[in-house]
């Protein structure tokens, strides 16, 4: 009725799609927290008003789905090489905002040397690391961050330390280096953790804009498809398992 239409017209819009995000349906699996991470990055690009001056560097893996979502200049790198590509772009165009958006199978495995050396050089880039403890796009194989006992297509009886070693904790590893200015691990499992994640990403963005050097933000995520669970169950599993292996917090911060 007329009053109902009038009521709708008077509703206040409190949230909308970030303009830095392409207007299309998600390319991620239902329930995947990559979508939350992507949206946080786009919100911050809007807030800093840097969309037109940003280059997103995406490697191979689920993170490469960002090509459909980030409305920025985009470079797809070889698997694991995003930090090296980002280094080249930033050194050639130091006034551009350059960030990498990488998964754990990419960054902590084939790209391990790339991220360590970029961090050790103190490159003025921002690395965003989405850790869901498994290879996603390529078939659910065990990743360097797979938990002890967690099953994967290449560890069907669960990861065993005597066979595959222990999960690699990238924040703890990189925080031993002298050059990085900010290293933090955040969760995407609750609204409170998402707010903390956005604060950490904002810090990493601001550090680059202030030319302070290398920032690394790890975002703990899920993988309903390859974990073989409902999205709701993955959140519970993260809280009971993943976040105990990978504690949240700031591991290094230079002023």
N, C-alpha and C positions, 0 to 999 in steps of 0.2 A: 504494500500500500504506500500511499504518499508519505506517511510519517516514517515508514521504514526506510524509504529511499533518502529522506531528509536526514535520518539518523546516520546512515552510511556516509553521506556527504560531509557530515560534521565530525567524522572520526579523524583522529590525529594520527598521521603516519609517524611511527616511531623507529622504523627500520626499513631499509631498502637495499637492493643489490648494490655493492660497491661499483662505481663506474670503471674501476680498473679490472673488473671481472666481466668476461664475455657473457652475453645473455643467452645461455644455452643450458640444456640439461646436463647434469653431472656425468662425467665419463667414468667415475669410480664405482666400484661395487656397492650395493645397498649396505648402509651401516658403516662403511669405511670412514675413518676419521681423517683421511687425506683431505676430504672436502672441508672440514673445519680448518685445517692448517692453511689450505689455499685461500679460504675466505679471510682469515686473519691477515695474511700477507696483503691481500687486495685492499682490505680496510685501511691498513697502515700506509699503503701507497697513496690512497686518497687523502688521508689525514696529513701526510707530509707533502702532498701535491707534487709527487715525483713520477707519476705515471709516464709522462712523455719523455722523461730523462732516464728511464730504467731499462736495463737489459737483464732478462731472466735467463739463467743458464741451467738447462735441464739435461740430465744424463739419460741413460736407458733404464727402463723399469716403470713402475707405477707413476713415479714422479714425472715421467715424460708426458703423462696425460695433461699436465699443466699447459701444454701447447694449446689445448682447447679452452682453457679457462683464464689464463693471465693475458690481459689485453695490453701487452707491452712488446717491445722488441724481444725476440726470443732466439736463442742459439741452442740447438741440440748437440750435445757433445758425445764423444765415444763413451762407452761404459766406464764409469769411474773417473773420467778425465775432466769433470766439470770444474774443479778448482784450478786446474791448469788453464783451461779455456777462459775462466773468469779472470785469472791473473793477466792473461794477455789482453783481454778487453779493457780491463781497468788501467793497465799501464799505458795502453795506447790512447785511452779516453778517460783520464783521471777525474774528470768532472761528472762522468756518468755514475749513476747508482747501479751497482752490479751485485747480484746475489746468486747463490746456487741453491737449488731445491733438490735434495738427494735422499734416497732411501738407504736402508742399512745394508742390503745386499750389494749395493753400488758403492757406497762410501767406505764401509768398513772391510770390504773384501778386495775387489780388483782396484778400487780407488784409494786404498789405505795410504800408500806412499804419497799420492797426490795431496790428500787433505793434511797429512802430517807436515809435508814440506811447505805447503801454502801457509799453514799456521805458524810454522817455525820461522818463515820469512816475514811474518807479520803483514801479509798482504792486506790492503785496505778494502776488503770485501766482507760480505756477510754470508755465512754458510748456514743454511737451514737443513737440519738432518731429521727426517721422519723415520723413526725406529719402530717397526712392527714385528721385529724378531724373526722374520722369515723372508724368503724371496717371494714376491707377490706375483707380478706379471708373468714371470718365466716358469711358474709351475709349483711353487710351494717347497722348494728345496731348503735345506738347512742353511742359515746365514751365520755370519760370525757372532751375531747377537742372539741367536736362538738359545733359549734357556736350557739348563741341565734338565733332562727328562722330557723336554718338549719334543713332540713328534713332528717330522717333516717327511717329504717324499724321499729324501735321501738319508733319513734316520728314522725308519718306521718303528723302531723300538725306543725312540727317544734319544736325545743327545746324551752321550756318555763322556765325561771328562777324560777318561783314559784313552778314548778313541778319537774324539774330536776336539778336546781341550775345553776350556771354559768360555762363557760369553765375553766378548770384548766390550769394555766400557769406554767409549770414546771420549766422554767428557773428562773422565779421570786420566786417560792417557794424554790428551791434549793439554790438560791443565798443568802438566809437568814442564811444558815448554815456556821459555821466557817471553816470547813475543806477543802471544794473544792477549787482547785487552778484556775480553768478556767471554765466558764459557758458562752455559747454564743448561739444565735439563728440566723440562716441564711436561706435565701430563695434559692430555686432551679428553680425559674420561669424565670430568665433572665441570659444571659451570665455573666453579671457583678456580679449578686448575686451568681452564681455558683463559680466564682473566689474567692469571699469572703468566701464561704463555704469551699473551699479547703484550704484557709489560716487558717480558724478556726480549721479544722480537722488536719492540719499539726501542729498547736500549741498543740492540744490535744495529738497527737502522741508524739511530742517532750517532753511534760511534763512527760509522762510515761517513756520514754527512759531515761530521766534525773532524774527519781525517785522522782518527785515533788509531786505526789499524784493524786487525782481524777479530771478528766476533763469530761465535759458534753457538747456535741454539738447537738443542736436541728436543724433539717433540715425540713423546711416547704415544704410539698409535696401536691400532688393532688390525686384524685381517680376517674378517668373518669367513671369507671364501676358503682360504688355505688353512685356517685354524679348524674349520669344520664345525663352526658354532653359529648360533644366532648372534645378531649384533648385540643384543642385550646381554647374552652370556659372555661375549668377549670383554665387555666392560667389567663384569664381575671377575673374570679370569685375570684381567690386567691388574686389578686392585689386590687380588689375593696372591698373585705370582709375579707378574712383570715388574711392578713398582717396588717389590721387595728386593729384586735383583738389581734394578736400576733406580736407586733413590733419587728423588727430585731435589733440586736446589741449585744455587749458584756456586760454581766450582772455582771460578777465578773472575776477579773484577778489578781493573785498574782505573783509577780516576785521572 
